[in-house]
């Protein structure tokens, strides 16, 4: 079953103070992380924090399981 994840994204100070929300369709937490790691703005030095945010993210099951796994939208400041 595919799920939509609403993930809190941030790059903490002192690197920057950017943050936002990323919506991802994935079958599980690992696939969600893999998709995010391909995202152009993904900072690999925060891998451990991102997985924590994926696990804590609000998740909603999709009625249509045929949806392609992907980053649906990203709002970053």
N, C-alpha and C positions, 0 to 999 in steps of 0.2 A: 504494500500500500504506500502511495506517495503522500508526502506531508509538505505543507508550506511552513517554513521557519521564519520568524520575525526576529532577526538577530541584532542586538545592540553592538555597534562597531565603534571603536575609539582607538586613537593612538595617544597614549598618555604623555603628559609633560615629563621631561623636557624635550622630547623629540618633536612634539607638536601638541596641539590641543584640539585636534580634529575628532569628530565623532559623527554618528549618524545611525541609520537603520538600513539593513540589507534584508531583502526578502528572497528566500531561496526555496525552490522545489527540489526535494531529494527523497530517497527511499529510507535513509537512516542518517545518523549523526556523522558517520565516517564519510559518506558520499557528500554530505553538506560541507564538511571541512575540505574535502578534495576540491570541490567546486570553488570554494572561497579562496583556496590557496592559488588558484589560477587567476583570480581577480587582480587587475593591474595595480590597485592601491593596497594590496595585502602586504603587511609588514611581517615578515617571517620571524622576527625577533619576539613577537607576541603570540606564537603558536599555542602555548599552554593557556593563555588567557582566552584566546578565541574559542578553543574547544570547550572551555568552561561556559562561555556565553552561548555556544550552540546547545549544550546540554540544558541550560537554564531557559533558553528561548521559548516563548509561546509557540506552540505547534498546533496545527489544525490539519486533520485528515482531509484529503481531497476526495470528492465523490467520483471524479474521473481518474482512474489509475493510469490512463494512457498519456497523461501529461509528461512532457519531456523534462528531465532533471536539468535545472538551470538556475542562474541568478535572474530573478524576475525583475527586480528593481533595486537601486541603491541610491539612498539619499545621504550624501556626505557633506559636512560643513568644512 
